[in-house]
Amino acid sequence: EIGSSSTDHQLPQHQPIPSLPVNQIPMETQPGPESFEKDSALDINTNSLEVILKALVAKPIGIQGAALVSAEGQVVVSPVGMDELSASMVAGTMLYLAKSTQEELKWQEIETVSVRALEGYVLLSNCNPNIYLLIRSGKVPMGLLEGEISRTITKLKVVLNNEKPNPGNELTVIRPSPTADH
């Protein structure tokens, strides 16, 4: 008869797999951008961030793509001129390089990581402790590129740090109210 035998085969007993602490869970299984947006970006106007990225890429200076990513390399708003997967992979690799370099050299903070190739540049610049700007560009004068990135980061910081809800989704610069002279 099929399925019967004179000896019983028992499966080996396995030990339960211990759970890992949250900081040791592999990147692939950590919370994705959805949870980042829900937790950390509740009051961020993503439309304003997208407008800033689109304006940067639209400038006729050779910038081919831009993305905002979290400190974990997850895309925060839809990238402009690059796909989400590529932006996440490149940003994650560059963030790893920055963290490793920072630890090895005992530096306080890495402001920018850049890669230069015959085809152009990829730069990852810090906007705030949790958000980075990823830029892909063709061959352009580095001074021009760094200047535009600096201006863009200033605009992004306004939105990331100070923006109040804005019904028209327009970028609003919030300035402190004037105070009386001493």
C-alpha positions in Angstrom: 0.0 0.0 0.0 1.2 3.5 -0.7 1.7 5.7 2.3 2.2 2.9 4.8 5.5 1.8 6.0 6.8 -0.3 8.8 8.9 2.6 10.3 7.4 5.9 11.4 9.4 8.9 10.1 9.4 11.8 12.4 10.3 15.3 11.5 13.2 16.7 13.5 12.3 19.1 16.2 13.4 22.7 15.5 14.2 25.3 18.0 12.1 28.5 17.8 13.8 31.4 16.0 14.6 34.1 18.5 13.3 37.5 17.5 15.8 40.2 16.6 15.9 43.6 18.3 14.3 46.3 16.0 17.7 47.9 15.2 19.0 44.6 13.9 16.1 43.8 11.5 17.3 43.7 7.9 16.5 46.8 5.9 14.2 44.9 3.6 11.8 44.1 6.4 11.9 47.5 8.2 8.9 49.8 7.8 8.7 51.4 4.4 8.1 55.0 3.3 4.4 54.8 4.2 5.2 54.5 7.9 7.8 57.2 7.7 5.2 59.6 6.1 2.6 58.7 8.8 5.0 59.1 11.7 7.5 61.8 10.9 6.0 63.8 8.0 2.4 64.4 9.3 2.6 68.1 8.8 4.9 68.2 5.8 3.3 69.6 2.6 4.5 67.1 0.1 3.1 69.1 -2.8 5.4 72.0 -1.9 8.4 69.6 -1.8 7.5 68.2 -5.2 7.1 71.7 -6.6 10.7 72.6 -5.4 12.1 69.3 -6.9 10.3 69.9 -10.2 11.6 73.5 -10.4 15.2 72.3 -9.8 15.0 69.7 -12.5 13.3 72.1 -14.9 16.3 74.6 -14.8 18.4 74.4 -17.9 21.6 73.5 -16.1 21.8 69.8 -16.7 20.1 68.3 -13.6 18.4 65.1 -14.7 16.7 64.0 -11.6 16.0 64.8 -7.9 14.6 62.9 -5.0 14.1 63.4 -1.3 14.9 60.4 0.8 14.8 59.5 4.5 17.9 58.7 6.6 17.1 55.1 5.9 17.2 55.7 2.1 13.4 55.5 1.6 11.8 57.9 -0.9 9.8 60.6 1.0 8.0 62.2 -2.0 7.8 61.1 -5.6 11.2 61.5 -7.3 11.5 63.8 -10.4 13.4 62.4 -13.4 14.3 59.1 -11.7 12.4 56.0 -10.7 11.7 55.3 -7.0 13.6 52.0 -6.8 16.8 53.5 -8.3 16.6 56.6 -6.0 16.2 54.3 -3.0 19.0 52.0 -4.0 21.5 54.8 -4.8 20.5 56.8 -1.7 20.8 53.8 0.6 24.3 53.0 -0.8 25.5 56.6 -0.4 24.0 56.9 3.1 25.9 53.7 4.1 29.1 55.1 2.7 28.5 58.4 4.6 27.8 56.6 7.9 30.8 54.3 7.5 33.1 57.2 6.7 31.7 59.3 9.6 32.3 56.5 12.0 35.8 55.6 10.7 37.1 59.2 10.7 35.1 60.2 13.8 33.5 63.2 12.0 30.5 65.0 13.4 28.4 64.9 10.3 28.7 64.3 6.6 27.1 67.1 4.6 27.4 65.7 1.0 28.4 62.5 -0.6 29.2 62.7 -4.3 30.1 60.4 -7.2 31.6 61.7 -10.4 31.6 59.7 -13.6 32.2 60.6 -17.3 28.5 60.9 -17.7 27.9 63.3 -14.8 27.4 63.4 -11.0 25.2 62.0 -8.3 25.1 63.9 -5.1 23.4 63.3 -1.8 23.1 66.3 0.5 21.8 66.6 4.0 18.6 68.8 4.3 17.9 68.0 8.0 18.7 65.1 10.3 16.1 62.9 8.7 15.9 64.1 5.1 18.5 64.1 2.2 18.4 65.5 -1.3 19.6 63.1 -4.0 20.6 64.8 -7.3 21.6 63.2 -10.6 23.1 65.5 -13.2 25.0 65.5 -16.5 28.4 67.1 -16.8 27.9 70.7 -15.6 30.3 73.1 -13.8 30.4 71.9 -10.2 30.2 75.4 -8.8 26.9 76.0 -10.6 25.6 72.6 -9.5 26.6 73.1 -5.8 25.0 76.6 -5.9 21.7 75.3 -7.1 21.7 72.5 -4.6 22.4 75.0 -1.8 19.5 77.2 -2.9 17.2 74.2 -3.2 18.2 72.9 0.3 17.4 76.3 1.7 13.9 76.2 0.2 13.4 72.6 1.3 14.4 73.4 4.9 11.7 76.1 5.0 9.1 73.5 4.1 10.5 70.7 6.2 11.0 72.8 9.3 8.6 75.6 9.3 5.6 75.2 7.0 2.1 75.6 8.3 -0.9 74.0 6.5 -1.5 76.0 3.3 -4.8 75.5 1.6 -3.5 76.6 -1.9 -0.5 74.3 -1.7 1.7 77.3 -2.5 5.2 77.5 -1.1 5.1 80.0 1.7 8.2 81.4 3.4 7.6 81.9 7.0 9.7 84.7 8.5 9.8 85.8 12.2 7.8 88.9 13.0 9.8 92.1 13.2 10.8 93.0 16.8 11.4 96.4 18.3 15.0 97.7 18.4 16.9 97.3 21.6 
